[in-house]
């Protein structure tokens, strides 16, 4: 290729009006550049640095326009031919960067052309054929000259459209026009429960037995919701007293756990007073009336801040209340605080530091429902709400040894909650007893036009099915923990049929997780582009990577996901529950419900007998059966009524734990 041919190609690639091209063309013609005479610099093309750049490019698979094709590896002959053809005239001198810009026209790689051409194209706002060649290699596509030219022109038109698209401001509450409905792929018709969720929530109160003696403040704080509700109904305890107990504990133990983002003391007392007045008039709203709770700080509760755990949003106030918050408020529950989550729902580190495990504060709580699990386990609230996208209820509940329900996807409205992945996010309760989860869950479900994925199904709670009539699944592959094995043995002794369940296990994990990454990158696209250097926790690399992913593999992953939904449901529908299983990614993709049960004791490595935990999974919308079996197991293997001894850690320096990042929500 001649020097003039190379210059013409560079002109086409970079743009005729580019200042770099003007200087290069002037030098080629022997004319002055913009700032005086411009001549070739012999050393620019014959030094070892330039040759080394060529070799680096050859080894890094950077595309070159050579012999009529764009290739994934550099053809060294093209550069040699150019140099022999007069590209490095001994009588001409030009600045090194001018030469590199010209060399970029030949695709001489990351050391020279890629950076220069990219910088030029960015400045000009254009996609060049060389960029198309390199992207084609990344996508595994081979293009000829004409195809690359045509595609670059089309991409430039699309890029202009993208700029217009990005100029339209979108709020995080606005989902895409793509709705994931896993029930569409079920091969067997699902029979809806017939009882109303409202009946389930209210009828419980009338069956409550006489309450035990109240005991100490710690006994009250660690009691389950049913016991607290009986104290309130009997007049042995007021909601104000209960609320004040928890507020004192939050103030005392938050320095140990680092779980409180916003303490709502005045608001909580006002709610508690209103609850006591309703009860005095004989008009309590149900079991949860006067019961204090905490909200994961991605749940919008105006006029208070909703920080999403991330520095860029620490002063954010969302204007529309989350549906789950509104339903609990209408049930009379008392909101104590907004509690921590890992930044943008990943891990247990937020802009205030790391949230810690109450049973071992030298360790992180895991996440991302970090503050929700830690505060409940420590007896700082009666219950909490968390969310899960990929382990963010299950993981911290396991770490903090408490109970958590991750419902079926589409069971609980996410409206007003920070979206992370629209097709994977789920809101669920966290509490110290399985029965408590049932009381809270009964108030959360129901229709909501603000969430297009919602499936309105009934909920029977409590249930009376004898264990001897159940079919209990165990993973065909994988091991059970010691506590899970004890639970299976107990169910077997009770007469349950124990059967193997063969769930899909050989999954392309990274490929499937792109679903989460792409959706998350879309949610935070505006924020990340406007301030890419802000502290978004663990997310920036995922955001950048997701911007580069082709649409076709993303949609292909979703097609595989549809198959996994059908296969998983076809296996789980044959059992009432499955005990154990390493299926966190699978069941979060398929939307099936899971339950973490705190039961028994695990004394390993500590003088305090922390509860052990097991995990149960069921087919879609069978939360009532999950809770029924989980409550029976918890009753058979009760955890210690004592909570973690946080007083011993109050004055101790706590090391910064590298663990506990947990999963992304």
C-alpha positions in Angstrom: 0.0 0.0 0.0 1.4 3.4 -0.9 1.8 6.2 1.5 -0.9 8.2 -0.3 -3.2 5.2 -0.2 -2.6 4.9 3.6 -3.2 8.6 4.0 -6.5 8.3 2.1 -7.6 5.4 4.2 -6.7 7.3 7.4 -8.7 10.3 6.1 -11.7 8.1 5.5 -11.4 6.5 8.9 -10.8 9.5 11.1 -12.8 12.1 9.1 -11.7 14.6 6.5 -12.1 17.6 8.8 -9.9 16.1 11.6 -7.0 18.4 12.6 -4.8 15.4 12.7 -5.6 14.5 9.1 -5.1 18.1 8.0 -1.5 18.1 9.4 -0.7 14.7 7.9 -2.0 15.6 4.4 -0.1 18.9 4.5 3.0 17.0 5.4 2.4 14.6 2.6 2.1 17.4 0.1 5.2 19.2 1.5 3.0 22.1 2.8 3.0 23.8 6.2 0.6 22.5 8.8 -1.6 24.5 11.1 1.3 25.5 13.3 4.1 25.8 10.8 6.2 23.3 8.8 5.4 19.7 9.4 7.8 17.0 8.2 8.3 13.3 8.7 10.3 12.1 11.7 12.3 9.1 10.5 12.8 7.8 14.1 9.0 7.5 14.5 8.7 4.5 12.3 12.0 2.8 12.5 12.8 2.8 16.2 12.4 -0.4 18.3 9.5 1.3 20.0 7.4 1.4 16.9 8.4 -2.2 15.9 7.6 -3.3 19.5 4.2 -1.7 19.1 3.6 -3.7 16.0 4.6 -6.9 17.7 2.3 -6.1 20.7 -0.5 -5.5 18.3 0.1 -8.8 16.6 0.0 -10.7 19.9 -3.2 -8.9 21.1 -5.4 -9.8 18.2 -6.1 -6.2 17.0 -7.8 -5.9 13.6 -6.0 -4.6 10.5 -7.3 -3.7 7.1 -5.0 -6.0 5.1 -5.4 -7.7 1.7 -9.0 -6.7 1.5 -10.2 -8.2 4.8 -10.4 -7.2 8.4 -8.6 -9.8 10.5 -8.4 -10.7 14.1 -4.5 -10.7 14.0 -2.2 -8.2 12.6 -0.6 -8.9 9.2 2.9 -7.7 9.6 3.5 -7.6 5.9 1.2 -4.6 5.5 3.3 -2.5 7.8 6.5 -3.6 6.2 5.1 -2.8 2.8 4.0 0.6 3.9 7.5 1.4 5.4 9.2 0.1 2.3 6.8 2.1 0.1 8.1 5.4 1.5 5.9 5.7 4.6 9.1 6.7 6.5 10.8 9.2 4.3 14.2 10.0 5.7 13.9 13.6 4.4 10.5 14.2 6.2 10.0 14.8 9.9 6.7 14.8 11.7 5.8 14.5 15.4 5.5 11.0 16.8 1.8 11.4 17.6 1.1 12.4 13.9 2.8 9.2 12.8 0.8 7.1 15.3 -2.4 8.7 14.0 -1.5 7.6 10.5 -0.3 4.2 11.7 -3.7 3.8 13.3 -5.2 3.8 9.8 -3.5 0.5 9.3 -4.7 -1.0 12.6 -1.3 -1.2 14.3 -3.0 -2.1 17.6 -3.5 -1.0 21.1 0.0 0.5 21.4 -0.6 2.9 18.5 -3.8 2.9 16.5 -6.4 1.7 18.8 -5.9 4.5 21.4 -5.4 7.2 18.7 -8.3 6.2 16.5 -10.6 5.8 19.5 -9.6 9.2 20.8 -10.2 10.7 17.4 -13.5 9.0 16.9 -14.6 9.9 20.3 -13.7 13.6 19.7 -15.5 13.4 16.3 -18.4 11.3 17.7 -18.0 8.8 14.9 -17.5 5.0 14.6 -14.7 4.1 12.2 -14.4 0.9 10.1 -11.4 0.0 12.2 -13.5 0.1 15.3 -16.0 -2.1 13.6 -13.3 -4.6 12.7 -12.1 -4.8 16.3 -15.7 -5.2 17.6 -16.4 -7.8 14.9 -13.5 -9.8 16.3 -14.9 -9.5 19.8 -18.2 -10.8 18.6 -16.7 -13.6 16.5 -17.8 -12.2 13.1 -15.6 -11.8 10.0 -16.2 -8.8 7.8 -14.8 -7.7 4.5 -14.0 -4.1 3.6 -17.4 -3.3 2.1 -19.3 -4.8 5.0 -17.2 -2.9 7.6 -17.7 0.4 5.7 -21.4 -0.2 5.5 -21.7 -1.3 9.1 -19.7 1.7 10.4 -22.1 4.1 8.5 -25.1 2.3 10.0 -23.6 2.4 13.5 -23.0 6.1 13.2 -26.7 6.6 12.4 -27.6 4.4 15.3 -25.1 6.2 17.6 -26.9 9.5 16.8 -30.2 7.8 17.7 -28.6 6.5 21.0 -27.6 10.1 21.9 -31.2 11.1 21.4 -32.4 8.2 23.4 -30.0 8.9 26.3 -31.1 12.5 26.3 -34.6 11.4 27.5 -34.5 11.3 31.3 -35.9 8.0 32.8 -36.7 7.4 36.5 -35.6 4.2 38.2 -39.3 3.4 38.8 -39.9 3.1 35.0 -39.4 -0.6 34.0 -38.7 -1.8 30.4 -41.6 -3.0 28.2 -40.4 -6.6 28.7 -42.3 -8.6 31.4 -40.9 -11.8 32.8 -43.7 -14.2 33.7 -42.3 -17.6 34.7 -45.8 -19.1 35.1 -46.2 -18.9 31.3 -43.6 -21.7 31.0 -45.1 -24.1 33.5 -46.2 -27.3 31.8 -48.8 -28.1 34.4 -51.7 -25.7 35.3 -51.1 -24.2 38.7 -54.1 -24.4 41.1 -54.6 -21.1 42.9 -55.1 -21.1 46.7 -58.7 -20.2 47.5 -58.3 -18.4 50.8 -57.9 -14.6 50.9 -54.5 -13.2 52.1 -56.5 -10.6 54.1 -58.4 -13.4 55.9 -55.1 -15.1 56.6 -53.6 -12.0 58.2 -56.6 -11.1 60.4 -57.9 -14.4 61.5 -54.7 -15.3 63.2 -55.3 -12.7 65.9 -58.4 -14.4 67.2 -56.6 -17.8 67.7 -53.8 -16.4 69.8 -53.4 -18.1 73.2 -52.9 -16.4 76.5 -49.6 -14.6 76.6 -46.6 -15.7 78.8 -45.2 -13.3 81.3 -43.3 -10.4 79.6 -39.9 -10.8 81.3 -37.0 -8.4 80.7 -36.7 -5.8 78.0 -34.4 -8.3 76.2 -37.0 -11.1 76.5 -39.5 -8.7 75.0 -37.2 -7.6 72.2 -36.3 -11.2 71.2 -39.9 -12.6 71.4 -41.7 -13.6 68.3 -44.5 -11.5 66.7 -47.3 -13.8 68.0 -46.1 -13.4 71.6 -45.7 -9.6 71.2 -49.2 -9.3 69.7 -50.7 -11.3 72.6 -49.0 -8.9 75.1 -50.4 -6.0 73.2 -53.9 -7.5 72.9 -53.9 -8.4 76.7 -52.7 -4.9 77.7 -49.5 -6.2 79.2 -47.5 -4.1 76.8 -48.1 -1.0 74.8 -46.8 -0.3 71.3 -45.0 2.8 72.7 -43.2 0.6 75.3 -42.2 -1.9 72.6 -41.1 0.8 70.2 -39.0 2.5 72.9 -37.3 -0.8 73.8 -36.2 -1.3 70.2 -35.1 2.3 69.7 -32.9 2.0 72.8 -31.4 -1.2 71.4 -30.8 0.4 68.0 -28.9 3.3 69.6 -26.9 1.0 71.8 -25.9 -1.7 69.4 -25.7 0.1 66.0 -22.1 1.1 66.8 -21.3 -2.6 66.9 -23.3 -3.7 63.8 -23.3 -0.5 61.7 -26.7 -1.4 60.3 -28.7 1.9 60.7 -28.8 4.4 57.8 -31.7 6.6 59.1 -33.2 6.3 62.6 -36.8 7.4 62.6 -37.4 7.8 66.4 -40.0 10.6 66.3 -41.9 9.0 63.5 -41.9 5.6 65.2 -43.3 7.0 68.5 -46.0 8.8 66.6 -47.0 5.6 64.9 -46.9 3.7 68.2 -49.2 6.2 69.9 -51.7 5.9 67.0 -51.6 2.1 67.4 -52.3 2.2 71.1 -55.2 4.6 70.5 -56.7 2.2 68.0 -56.4 -0.7 70.4 -57.9 1.4 73.3 -60.9 2.0 71.0 -61.2 -1.7 70.3 -60.2 -1.3 66.7 -56.8 -2.8 66.1 -56.0 -3.5 62.5 -54.6 -7.0 62.9 -51.6 -8.9 64.2 -49.0 -6.4 63.0 -50.7 -3.3 64.5 -48.1 -1.8 66.9 -45.3 -4.2 65.9 -42.0 -2.4 65.0 -40.1 -3.2 61.9 -37.1 -1.9 59.8 -36.9 -1.4 56.1 -34.0 -2.1 53.8 -33.0 1.3 52.5 -34.0 0.6 48.9 -37.7 0.8 50.0 -39.1 4.3 49.4 -40.7 5.8 52.5 -41.2 9.5 51.9 -40.4 12.0 53.3 -37.4 10.1 54.5 -34.2 9.5 52.6 -33.8 6.3 50.5 -30.1 6.1 49.9 -29.7 2.7 48.1 -26.6 2.3 50.2 -24.5 4.3 47.7 -22.7 7.6 48.2 -24.2 9.3 45.1 -27.7 8.7 46.5 -27.2 9.4 50.2 -29.4 12.4 50.2 -32.1 11.1 47.8 -35.8 11.3 48.7 -38.2 9.3 46.6 -41.6 10.9 46.2 -43.8 7.8 45.9 -44.1 5.4 48.8 -43.3 1.7 48.1 -46.3 -0.5 48.0 -44.9 -2.8 50.7 -44.3 0.1 53.0 -47.8 1.4 52.4 -49.3 -2.0 53.2 -47.4 -2.4 56.4 -48.3 1.1 57.4 -52.0 0.4 56.7 -51.6 -2.8 58.9 -50.4 -0.6 61.7 -46.8 -1.8 61.8 -44.4 0.8 63.3 -41.4 1.7 61.1 -38.3 2.2 63.3 -35.5 2.8 60.8 -34.1 2.5 57.3 -31.3 0.0 57.5 -28.2 -0.8 55.4 -27.7 -2.6 52.2 -24.5 -3.0 50.2 -24.1 -0.2 47.7 -26.7 -0.6 45.0 -27.7 -4.0 46.5 -24.3 -5.8 46.3 -22.6 -7.1 49.5 -22.6 -5.7 53.0 -20.5 -2.5 52.4 -22.4 0.8 52.1 -21.3 4.4 52.3 -21.2 4.2 56.1 -18.9 1.1 56.2 -19.5 -2.6 56.6 -22.5 -4.1 58.4 -21.5 -6.8 60.8 -22.8 -10.2 61.8 -24.3 -10.0 65.3 -23.0 -13.5 66.2 -19.5 -12.6 65.2 -19.0 -8.8 64.6 -15.5 -9.5 63.4 -17.3 -10.8 60.3 -19.5 -9.0 57.7 -23.2 -9.8 57.7 -23.2 -10.7 54.0 -25.7 -9.0 51.8 -27.2 -7.3 50.3 -30.0 -7.3 52.9 -27.3 -6.7 55.4 -29.0 -4.4 57.9 -32.3 -6.3 57.7 -30.8 -9.6 58.7 -28.4 -8.2 61.3 -31.0 -6.1 63.0 -33.5 -8.9 63.3 -30.9 -11.4 64.5 -29.7 -8.9 67.2 -33.2 -8.2 68.4 -33.3 -4.6 67.2 -36.8 -5.0 65.5 -39.6 -7.5 65.4 -39.1 -8.1 61.7 -37.6 -6.5 58.6 -38.1 -6.4 54.8 -35.3 -7.3 52.5 -34.9 -8.0 48.8 -33.2 -10.5 46.7 -31.9 -10.6 43.1 -29.1 -13.2 43.5 -28.9 -14.3 47.2 -29.6 -11.1 49.1 -32.1 -12.6 51.5 -30.8 -16.1 51.6 -27.1 -15.2 52.1 -27.4 -12.7 55.0 -30.0 -14.8 56.8 -27.6 -17.8 56.7 -24.8 -15.7 57.9 -26.8 -13.9 60.7 -28.6 -17.1 61.6 -32.2 -15.9 61.2 -35.3 -16.7 59.1 -36.0 -15.2 55.7 -38.5 -15.9 52.9 -37.6 -15.2 49.3 -41.0 -15.3 47.6 -41.9 -16.5 44.1 -41.0 -13.8 41.5 -44.0 -11.7 41.0 -45.6 -12.6 44.3 -44.9 -9.3 46.1 -45.0 -5.8 44.5 -41.6 -4.2 44.0 -43.2 -0.8 43.2 -41.3 2.0 44.9 -38.3 -0.2 45.6 -34.9 0.3 43.9 -34.8 -1.9 40.8 -31.7 -3.8 40.2 -32.8 -6.4 37.7 -36.5 -6.0 36.7 -36.8 -9.7 35.8 -35.2 -11.0 39.0 -35.9 -8.6 42.0 -38.0 -10.0 44.8 -39.1 -8.4 48.2 -39.5 -10.7 51.2 -39.7 -10.7 55.0 -36.9 -11.5 57.5 -37.8 -12.5 61.1 -36.7 -14.7 64.0 -39.4 -17.3 63.6 -40.9 -18.9 60.5 -44.4 -18.2 61.8 -43.6 -14.5 61.9 -42.7 -14.6 58.2 -46.2 -15.9 57.6 -47.9 -13.0 59.4 -45.8 -10.5 57.5 -46.1 -12.2 54.1 -49.9 -12.2 54.4 -49.9 -8.4 54.5 -47.5 -8.0 51.6 -49.2 -9.9 48.9 -52.1 -8.7 46.7 -52.7 -7.0 43.4 -50.9 -3.8 42.5 -51.2 -2.1 39.1 -47.8 -0.4 39.7 -45.9 -3.7 39.2 -46.7 -5.3 35.9 -45.1 -8.6 36.9 -47.4 -9.2 39.9 -49.4 -12.4 40.1 -52.3 -12.2 42.6 -52.7 -15.6 44.3 -54.2 -16.6 47.6 -52.3 -17.6 50.7 -53.4 -20.2 53.3 -51.8 -19.6 56.6 -51.5 -21.3 59.0 -51.8 -24.8 57.5 -52.6 -28.1 59.2 -51.2 -30.7 56.7 -49.6 -33.6 58.7 -46.0 -34.1 57.9 -46.7 -37.8 57.1 -48.6 -36.9 54.0 -45.8 -34.8 52.4 -43.4 -35.6 49.7 -40.0 -34.1 50.6 -37.3 -33.7 48.0 -33.6 -33.9 48.4 -31.1 -32.9 45.7 -30.1 -35.8 43.5 -26.7 -34.2 43.3 -25.0 -32.3 46.0 -24.6 -32.7 49.8 -26.8 -31.7 52.7 -25.5 -29.9 55.7 -25.6 -31.8 59.0 -28.6 -29.8 60.1 -30.4 -30.4 56.8 -29.7 -34.1 57.2 -31.3 -34.0 60.7 -34.3 -32.3 59.3 -34.7 -34.8 56.5 -34.3 -37.7 59.0 -37.0 -36.2 61.2 -39.4 -35.7 58.3 -38.7 -39.3 57.3 -39.5 -40.5 60.8 -42.8 -38.5 60.7 -43.8 -40.5 57.7 -42.9 -38.1 54.8 -41.8 -39.7 51.5 -38.2 -38.7 50.8 -37.6 -38.5 47.0 -34.6 -37.3 44.9 -35.1 -34.1 42.9 -32.9 -33.6 39.8 -32.6 -29.9 39.1 -30.5 -28.5 36.2 -26.9 -28.1 37.5 -24.6 -27.8 34.5 -25.2 -24.1 33.9 -23.2 -21.5 32.0 -23.1 -19.3 35.1 -21.3 -16.3 33.7 -23.5 -16.3 30.6 -26.7 -16.4 32.6 -25.5 -13.8 35.0 -25.2 -11.3 32.2 -29.0 -11.0 32.5 -28.5 -9.4 35.9 -25.6 -7.3 34.8 -27.2 -5.9 31.7 -30.4 -5.0 33.5 -28.5 -3.4 36.4 -26.4 -1.4 33.9 -29.5 -0.2 32.3 -31.1 0.9 35.6 -28.0 3.0 36.5 -27.0 4.0 33.0 -27.8 7.7 33.4 -26.1 8.0 36.8 -23.0 6.0 35.8 -22.5 8.0 32.6 -23.0 11.4 34.3 -20.6 10.6 37.1 -18.5 7.4 36.4 -16.0 8.2 39.1 -18.6 8.2 41.9 -18.6 5.4 44.5 -20.9 2.7 43.2 -19.4 0.0 45.4 -18.6 -3.2 43.5 -20.6 -2.3 40.4 -18.5 -0.2 38.0 -16.7 -3.1 36.3 -20.0 -4.9 35.7 -21.6 -1.7 34.3 -18.7 -1.2 31.9 -18.7 -4.8 30.8 -22.4 -4.9 30.4 -22.2 -1.9 28.0 -20.0 -4.0 25.7 -22.2 -7.1 25.7 -23.9 -7.9 22.4 -27.7 -8.1 22.4 -27.9 -11.5 20.8 -26.1 -13.4 23.6 -28.2 -11.5 26.2 -31.4 -12.6 24.5 -30.0 -16.1 24.0 -29.4 -16.3 27.8 -33.0 -15.4 28.3 -34.1 -18.1 25.9 -32.2 -20.6 28.0 -33.7 -19.2 31.1 -37.2 -20.0 29.7 -36.1 -23.6 29.4 -34.7 -23.6 32.9 -38.0 -22.3 34.3 -40.0 -25.1 32.7 -37.5 -27.8 33.8 -37.2 -26.6 37.3 -40.9 -26.3 37.9 -41.5 -29.8 36.3 -39.2 -31.2 39.0 -40.3 -29.2 42.0 -44.0 -29.7 41.3 -43.7 -33.4 42.2 -42.7 -32.6 45.8 -44.1 -30.3 48.5 -40.7 -28.9 49.5 -37.1 -29.6 48.7 -34.5 -29.5 51.6 -31.0 -28.1 50.8 -29.5 -27.7 47.4 -26.9 -25.4 45.8 -29.3 -23.7 43.5 -29.1 -20.0 44.3 -28.4 -18.8 40.8 -30.9 -21.3 39.2 -33.9 -20.5 41.5 -33.3 -16.8 41.3 -33.4 -17.0 37.5 -36.5 -19.2 37.5 -38.2 -17.3 40.2 -38.9 -20.1 42.6 -39.4 -19.4 46.4 -36.9 -20.4 49.1 -37.0 -20.2 52.9 -34.1 -20.0 55.4 -35.0 -21.6 58.7 -33.0 -20.9 61.9 -33.1 -24.0 64.0 -31.0 -26.1 66.4 -27.6 -24.8 67.5 -24.2 -24.5 66.1 -21.6 -24.0 68.8 -18.5 -24.4 66.7 -15.9 -21.8 67.4 -18.0 -19.7 69.8 -19.2 -19.9 73.4 -22.6 -18.7 72.4 -24.9 -21.3 70.7 -25.9 -19.5 67.6 -28.7 -21.2 65.7 -28.0 -23.4 62.7 -29.8 -22.8 59.4 -31.3 -24.9 56.7 -32.8 -23.9 53.3 -36.1 -25.1 51.8 -37.3 -24.6 48.2 -40.7 -25.2 46.6 -42.5 -24.9 43.4 -44.0 -21.6 42.4 -46.5 -19.8 44.7 -46.3 -22.5 47.4 -45.0 -20.2 50.1 -47.7 -21.5 52.5 -46.3 -25.0 52.2 -42.7 -23.8 52.6 -43.7 -21.9 55.8 -45.7 -24.8 57.1 -42.8 -27.3 56.8 -40.3 -24.8 58.0 -42.3 -23.9 61.1 -42.6 -27.6 61.9 -38.9 -28.2 61.6 -38.2 -25.1 63.7 -40.6 -26.4 66.4 -38.8 -29.8 66.3 -35.4 -28.2 66.5 -35.9 -24.9 68.3 -33.1 -22.4 68.4 -32.0 -20.9 71.6 -34.3 -18.1 72.8 -31.2 -16.1 73.7 -29.8 -13.6 71.2 -26.2 -12.7 70.5 -24.3 -11.1 73.4 -23.5 -7.8 71.8 -22.6 -6.1 75.1 -19.2 -7.8 75.1 -18.3 -6.1 71.8 -19.4 -2.5 72.6 -16.0 -1.3 73.8 -13.8 -3.6 71.6 -12.1 -2.4 68.4 -13.5 -4.4 65.5 -11.2 -5.3 62.6 -12.2 -4.6 59.1 -13.4 -7.9 57.6 -12.5 -8.7 54.0 -15.3 -11.2 53.9 -19.0 -10.7 53.8 -19.5 -9.2 50.3 -22.2 -11.8 49.8 -24.3 -11.8 46.7 -25.9 -9.1 44.6 -29.5 -8.4 45.2 
